[in-house]
Amino acid sequence: MKMKEFISIVTLCYGMALSAWALCLPPQGVIDGSVLNLMAQLLIFAGACLGLDVYIRKVLSERTKEKGGKRDDE
């Protein structure tokens, strides 16, 4: 398992555990906005680690091939 995948899985597990724990705190059944905000950030981070960089590399490589091997910043 690669390090990015491991970090993503740990981050997702932490976020789910935090959300479940927040449901048990008083008042029960209400999740505070800060917990939701943290969960959203954790999901974005995990998504970036797992697949967003792969998608960006794919798009950039396709554009590079279309331009004859030259990148935009060259």
Long-range contacts (C-beta under 8 A, 24 or more apart in sequence): 4-49, 4-50, 5-49, 5-50, 7-46, 7-49, 8-45, 8-46, 8-47, 8-49, 8-50, 9-46, 11-42, 11-45, 11-46, 11-49, 12-42, 12-43, 12-46, 14-42, 15-39, 15-42, 15-43, 15-46
